[in-house]
Amino acid sequence: MSFENWAAFAAASAILLVIPGPTILLVVSYA
């Protein structure tokens, strides 16, 4: 896995772990 892919994955995982509730609500409401 390239560093760019790993960094993007790590950033996305961190965001989802920090604010799972609001993120899921926004995705569901705008999907």
N, C-alpha and C positions, 0 to 999 in steps of 0.2 A: 504493500500500500504506500502510495506516495505521501510525502509530508503534507502537501496541500489537502489531499483527501482526508488525512488523519486530523488535521487542524480543523477542517470544516465539520467533521463528525464530532470532534471533542467540543467545539463551540456549541453545536446544536444540542448535544447531550447535556451540556452544562445549563443551557437556557431552559431546557425541558425539565431538568431536575430542580432548578431554582424556582421556576414559576409554572408548575404543571397545570394547576387549576385554570388560571386566566388564559393560558395558551390553548388548552383544549376547548374552553368555552368560545374563544374567538374563532378557532378553526371550525367548530361545529356550527356556530351561528352564521359564518360567512361562506361555508362550503356550499 
